[in-house]
Amino acid sequence: MKKILMTVLLAGLPLIVYSGINELKIATIKKVYSPNGGDEMIYKLGTAKLKKSIKEMQDAEEYDAQISTGSNDLGGQDIQNVKYTITPSGKVKASFKVYNESINTYYTLKCSQKSCLIDNVE
């Protein structure tokens, strides 16, 4: 009986851990869309690779103050009702509407057991 119970508990453990990582991913991206979020938050929560890419864009003067969050092109719109989902590939999809236009932004994150960093924005 104990072996069966232990097997059932251990079989469910990966699902619990996976669920916890997904919650961390969504919590991280929610910070991007918080009142104090935006592009600065993406940089703050970015991996070294993402920060290097942002810096290179800025240095090349190709950077136009937008990283694809949609946060800087909203004309002062307050972003509400953002829906966060995990895609089959493990990315976080942030979806919302502005002026009846659907905006979807995909985030790739690198996570440990305690935190996540943004590695890419699409």
C-alpha positions in Angstrom: 0.0 0.0 0.0 2.8 2.4 0.9 4.6 1.7 -2.4 1.5 2.4 -4.4 0.8 5.7 -2.6 4.5 6.8 -3.0 4.4 5.9 -6.7 1.2 8.0 -7.1 2.7 10.9 -5.2 6.0 10.8 -7.2 4.2 10.6 -10.5 2.3 13.8 -9.7 5.4 15.7 -8.6 6.5 16.8 -12.1 3.1 18.3 -12.7 3.2 20.3 -9.5 6.7 21.6 -10.3 5.7 22.4 -13.9 2.7 24.2 -12.6 4.8 26.2 -10.2 7.2 27.3 -12.9 4.3 28.4 -15.1 3.0 30.5 -12.2 6.4 32.1 -11.8 6.5 32.8 -15.5 3.1 34.5 -15.5 4.0 36.5 -12.3 7.1 37.8 -14.0 5.3 39.0 -17.1 2.5 40.6 -15.0 5.2 42.9 -13.7 5.8 44.1 -17.2 2.2 45.2 -17.5 1.9 46.6 -14.0 1.6 50.4 -13.5 5.4 50.6 -12.9 6.2 48.2 -15.8 6.9 48.7 -19.4 10.2 48.6 -21.3 12.3 49.4 -18.2 10.8 46.4 -16.4 11.7 44.2 -19.4 15.3 45.4 -19.1 15.3 45.0 -15.3 13.9 41.4 -15.6 16.0 40.5 -18.6 18.7 37.9 -19.0 22.2 39.1 -19.8 21.5 38.1 -23.4 18.4 40.2 -23.7 20.1 43.2 -22.0 23.0 42.9 -24.4 20.5 42.8 -27.4 18.6 45.9 -26.1 21.9 47.8 -25.6 23.0 46.9 -29.1 19.7 48.2 -30.5 20.1 51.4 -28.6 23.7 51.8 -29.6 22.8 51.2 -33.3 20.1 53.9 -33.0 17.6 51.3 -34.2 15.8 51.4 -30.9 12.6 53.4 -31.0 11.6 53.1 -27.3 9.5 50.0 -28.0 10.4 46.4 -27.4 7.1 44.9 -28.5 5.1 45.1 -25.2 2.8 47.4 -26.9 3.2 49.6 -23.8 4.6 52.6 -25.5 2.4 52.8 -28.5 -0.9 52.9 -26.7 -1.4 56.7 -26.7 -1.7 56.8 -22.9 -4.2 53.9 -22.8 -4.4 52.1 -19.5 -3.8 48.4 -20.3 -6.4 46.3 -18.5 -7.7 42.8 -18.9 -4.4 41.4 -20.0 -4.8 37.6 -20.4 -1.7 35.5 -19.7 -1.4 32.0 -21.1 1.4 29.4 -21.4 1.9 28.2 -25.0 2.7 24.6 -25.8 6.3 25.7 -26.3 6.4 27.1 -22.7 6.3 30.8 -23.7 4.1 33.3 -21.9 1.5 34.9 -24.2 0.2 38.3 -23.1 -3.0 39.3 -24.9 -5.0 42.5 -24.7 -7.0 44.9 -27.0 -6.2 48.5 -27.8 -8.6 50.5 -29.9 -10.3 47.1 -30.8 -7.0 45.8 -32.1 -5.8 42.5 -30.6 -2.2 42.6 -29.4 -0.3 39.4 -28.6 3.2 39.4 -27.2 5.2 36.3 -26.6 7.9 36.0 -23.9 10.5 33.4 -23.6 11.7 33.0 -20.0 14.6 31.3 -18.2 13.5 30.1 -14.8 15.0 28.7 -11.7 12.9 27.2 -8.9 12.5 30.7 -7.4 12.5 33.3 -10.2 12.3 33.8 -13.9 14.1 36.2 -16.3 12.9 37.3 -19.7 15.2 35.9 -22.4 13.3 37.0 -25.5 10.3 39.1 -26.6 8.4 38.5 -29.8 
